[in-house]
Amino acid sequence: MSSRTKNGTLAMTRPAAERAVIAAVKLPAQRRWEVEESLNELEGLAHAAGATVVDRVVQERASPTPAFYFGRGKIEEIGAAAGELGANLFISDDALSPIQERNISKAVGIKVIDRTALILDIFAQRARTSEGKLQVELAQLTYLLPRLVGQWSHLERLGGGIGTRGPGETQLESDRRVIRHRVMKIRRELERVQVRRRVRREGRKQSGLPVAALVGYTNAGKTTLLNRLTGSSFRAANQLFVTLDPSARLVERPGRPRFILTDTVGFIRKLPHELVAAFRATLEELEDADVLLHVVDASHPAMDEHVAAVEVMLSELGVNDRPVLMVLNKIDRVENPGALAQRHDGVLVSAVTGSGMETLVEKIATSVRPVAITATLRIPHTDGAALARVYERGRVLSRRDDDGHVAVEVEIPEDSLGALEPYRC
């Protein structure tokens, strides 16, 4: 933004941070602390998006109202409080219908969004690669489409004058058509992304290297763990949804089998379905993983709820049949790690200090180590690539160089034989 000074020159000014009121409805089946914890998370999301939370409201109701979700009286109270506090944004912790959004906005006189719109905004801010931006745009357009009626109600009429008589096309219909066309185009582009990812995954399979995929609640420390294990320098911060684009790196430890470690977008309670659908190309990485490393922030007071939310999401994605190794991270912030180990079956680590890394690598190696067989191979001297494959994929027990070929006895994963099968005795 810019403003003109007294002498007529332009000066750049930072846009003022939005001041938000956050609110939730507590239903009879919910416990108060669950609602408060969800609101705490919503406040963290608001801060991540750049807003300042000036008030938080919880209303206990038997059921939401069709018109406002909250009670009309409570909405009037919120409107009055927003005016006194200078708030210009209302955020509902639960999903609102387009009609409810419009009704609340008219009643309180400020912009109204729900948790879904807030998460979409954060994703839009954090997307860096072209693929990530496409996925976020697809989710935003899918979310926006049913809300166009409220945004274009003032234009929902036929034009007049020469050239506009007859059926014509309303502005609303035109915008719907444009958005649907853009959605189709993005989906075609993401299909090409899926093909490229599939090719890369096939390449990993052919390499014979097992894959471990990091999953977990947002801000559990997955990227810091990836950096610690691989020596990489991906951006990690104490913020929600820092990682949107998947990454893969090779993990090598002396005396341990090598494996590929992939990072994925973090999960969260009430994760918008639009995002899950849009990030399908990214989340497909989990389908081919040999083991899922469920990274948990062991210092978080809602750790058990975070674990449950991730397990539900894995089930929805259809990958809950994968072997899972729980990684209890951030134990440097836990007062009694021993008690934690007794209550949870997992590996205690600190990605920041490096504590527990060797134990974790050993557990991963045990989880992904393929079943090896012992085979005798006669490889012609002319096929140096095959001999190199033997040494790369297996453990040579004996070798004898004969005239025209090499006879080796090797311990090797059965699925790594591949092109070596013709040389098997």
N, C-alpha and C positions, 0 to 999 in steps of 0.2 A: 504494500500500500504506500501511497505517497501523499504529501500535503504541501501546500505552497506557503512559504515563510513570508514575513513582512516585506522583505526586499524582492519578492517575486520568484525566488528560486525554489526548486522542488527539493523536498527533504523526505527520505524514506522513513516510514514509521512502521513499527511492528503491530500487527493486528492484536487487539485486546483479547486476552484469553476468555473463553466462554465460561460463564458462571452457571453452574448446573445444580438443580434440585433432583435428587435421585429418590425413587419410591418403589415400594413393593407391596403386594397384597399377601397377607398370611391367611391361608386356608386352614380349616380345622384339622386336616390330616398332617399339616406341617408343624414342626417344632420351631419355637421362636429362634433358637440359636442357629438353626439351618437357614432361616430367612435372613438373619443378621449377617451370617457368614457370606451368603450370596450377595448381600448389599455391599459388604466389604470388598468383595471381588469386583462388583460393579464400579465401586469408587476407584479401585485400581485401574480398571479399564478406562474410566473417564480421565484419570490423570495421564494414562498412556496416550490418550487421544489429544491431550493438551488442554483439558478443561479443569476448572477449579470447582470442587464440590462445596457448596455453601449451606446445604441442608439435606437431610435424609428423612424419609417418612416411611413408616410401616403401618398399614391399615389392616385390621383383622376383620374378615368378612366370611360369611358362610359360603359365598360364591361371588365371582366377578359379575359386574353389571354389563349387560350387552352394549350400552351406549358409551360408557366411560371406562370400563374395566374396574376402576375404583368407584366409590360412591360419589354421587353428585356433591354432597356436602363436603367431602374430603377434597375434591377437586377445587371447590371454591376456596377452602382453607389454603391449599397449595398455591393457588393464584395470588391470594393476598400476601402470603409469605414471600413468594417470588418477587413481588413488587417491592416489598420492604428490604429485601436482601440484594436487590439489583440483579436477580437471576434472569438469564435470557435463554435458558435451555432446561427442558424437563426430560428426564430419562427414566423409563419404566424398566424394571428388572425383568419383567415378563413380556412376552410377545404381545403386541397390540395389533388389532385389525386396522385396515386403512380407515374405516369409519370411526373407530375409537381414537385413533391419532388425530383425525380432523376435529372431532368433538372436543377433545381435551385442549387442543391448540386454540380453538375458538373461546373456550371457557377461561383459560389461564392467560391467553394473549402472548404466548411465547412459543418458540419452536419445540416440537415434541418428537422424540425418537424412542425406540426401544433398544433392548440389549443387542438384538441382531444388527440393527443399523449402526450401533456403536462399534461392534466388532468389525463390521465391514469397513467402517471408516479407518480403523487402526490398520487393517490389512492393506487398504489403499495407500496409507502413509508409508508402510514398511516394504511394500513390493518393490523390488529392485530390478529383477530380470524381466525380459519381455514375456516370458512364460508366466511368471508370477503375476504380472500386471494383467495379462489376459484372463487368468483364473479369477482374479479379484473383480475385474470388470464384468465377467459373466455372472458372478454371484450378485453384484450390485444391480445389474439390469434385471435379473430374475426377481430380485426383491422389489425393484421399482415398478415393474409392469402393473401389478394390481393396484398400485397407489397412484397411478396417473389420473384417475378420476378426480381425486381431491385436488391435485396440483393444477389441473387444467379445467376446473369447473367453470371458471370465468370465460373460457374460450370454447366451451362445448356448445357451439351453435353454428349454423351454416352462415357462410359469408353472403354479402349482398352485392348487387351491381352487375355490370356487364361481365360475362364470363364465369359467373359464380352461381347462376340460376340452375335449378334442377337438383338432382340428388347431392352432387358435390361431395365433399369430404370434410368432416370436422377436424379441428386441430388435434383433438384427442385421438381420433382414429389414425391420423397421419403419424402422430408420435408413436402410437402402438406399432404401426407398420414399420417405422424406422428402427425401433428397438428390437422387434422380432427379427428383422433382417440382420441387424448387428449380432444378435445372439446366435443366429444360424452360422454367420461367418466365423465368430469366435469358436464355436463348437467344432467347425471344420478344421480350424487352425490347431485346436487342442487335440484333435484326433491325430494330426500329423506329429504332434509332440508325443502322444502315446506310442506311436509307431517308433519314433526315435528312441524313446525310453525302453521299449521292448527289445530293440536291437542291442542296446547297451546291456540290458539284463541278460540277453542270450550270450553276449560276449563274455560276461562274467561267468555264466554257467560253463561255457566252453573252456574257460581258464582253469576250471576245477577248483577255484577258490570259494570257500563257503562265505555266506553273507549274514552278518548280524545287523539288525535294524534297530535304531533307537526310537522308542516311543515313550510317551509320557505326557503329563499335564504341562501346560505352558509354564515356563520359568522354573522347571524342575532341575535344570542344569545340563540338558542333553548336549548342547553345543560345546560347553566347557569340557564335558567329558570326552567328546569327540576330539577336541584340541589336545587334551591331555594324553589320550591314547595314540594319536597319530602325529603329534607334533605340528598340527595345522594351526592356523591363526584366523579361523572364522570369527566373525563378530559375535560376541556374547555379552549380555548385559542383564542387570537385575530389573528386567522389564518383561511385560507380557508380549508374546508373539514377536520376538526378535527374528526368529528363523521362519521364513516362508518357503524358501526354495530348498529342495533336498540336495544333499551333497554326499559324496562317497569317497572314502580314503582307505588305503591299504594299512593294515596293522601288522607290524613285524616285531616279534620279540625273540631273542635268542632261545633256542631250544623249544619254541612253540610253533605250531602250524600257523601259517599266515591266513588272514581272513580279511574280508572287506567290511568296513563299518559305514553304515549310511545313517544320515540324520534326516528327520522329517519334521513337519509342522506340529506344534504342540496342540493338545486337545484342551477342552474346557467344558465345564457344565453348560448345558443349553447351547451347545455349538450350533450355529445356524445350519439348517439343512441345505441352504443355498451354497454355503461354503463347502460342505462335505461333497456335494455333487460337483461343484466347480473344481475342487482339488482332487478329483478322482484320479487324474493322471499322475499326480504326485503320490497319492496314497497307495497306488498300485505297487509301489516299491515294496510294500509290506508283504504282498502275496508271494513273492519269490524268496523271501528271507528264510534262512535255515533256522534262525532263532530270533525272537524279539527280546530286546533288552528294555524292560519296563523301568524307566528311570523315575524315581520318586523323591520328592523333597521331604526328607525324613524330619526336617525341623519345622515343617508347617503344621499348625494346629489342626488343620482339616485334612491331614494326610490320608486317612482312611476314605474320606469322601472323594478325594482326588483319584485314589486307586480305583474305586468303584466306577467313577465316571469314565476313566480310560478303558476299563474292562467292558463297559457297556458299548463304547464306541468301537472297540475291536470286534465285538460281536456283530454290530451293525455293518461293519465293513467286511464281515465274513472271513476274518483271519484269526479268530479265536482258537482255531485248531493248531496254530503254530506253537512250537515249544517256546515258553516264556521264562526268562530269567529276571527276577526282580533285583534292581540295583537301588539300594537305599543310599541316596546321595546326601551331601551336606552334613555329614555326621560331625564335622568340626563345629557345628552349631548345636549339637545335641548334648545335653548334660550327662545322660546315662546310655551310651551306645549299647552296652551289654544287655540292658533290659529290652532295648529295641530289637536286638537280635533274637531274643527269646520269644518275642511276640510275632515276629515276621520271618518267613523263610526267604532270605535274600542275602546279597553281598553288601557289606557295609563299606562305603567308599566316601572320599571327599575329592571331587574333581579339582578343587582349588588347591589343596595341599598335596594331592597325590596319594593319600592314604588308601590302602586297599586295592591299588591298581593291579598288582601282580596276582593277587587272589582272583580278581575279576577276570583277568586274561586267562587264567587257568580254568575257571568255570566256563568261560566262553569256548575255549578249546575243547573241553570235554563235551559241551553241548553240540558243537558243529563237527567234531572229528568223524569223518566218514568211516564206514566199515572197510577195513583193508584186507586184501587177500595177498597171498604169496604166489607169484607166477614166475615161470622161467621163459625167457624171451631170447630169440636168436635174431639179432638185428644186423642187416648188411652194413658194411663199412660205408657204403654210399649214402645211407640214410642218417646223416648226422643229426637232423631235426628230431628223429624218433629217439635217438640215444639221449639227446638233451632233454626230451620230455620225460624220459625215465628218471633222470637225476632231479628234474624240477618237481615232479609230482610224487615220486616215491622214495623209498629208502633202499639203496642197493645193498644186498646181503653178500653177494659174491659176483665176481666178473672174471671171464676168461676170454682172451682175444685169440680167436682162431683164424684160419685162412679164409678171408672173405667176409667174416661176420664176427660179431661180439655176442657171447653167451652171458646173459646176466640173470641172476635170481634177485627179484625185487619184491619188496612189500609195498603195495600201491593200492589206493582206493579203487574199487572195481569200476566205478563210473568214470575213472580217469584213464582207463585203458584206451578207449576210443580207437584211434588209428593204429594203436599198437597191437590190437587183437590178431591181425594176420601173422604176427611174429611170435605168437604164443605157442609154446610146445605142448 
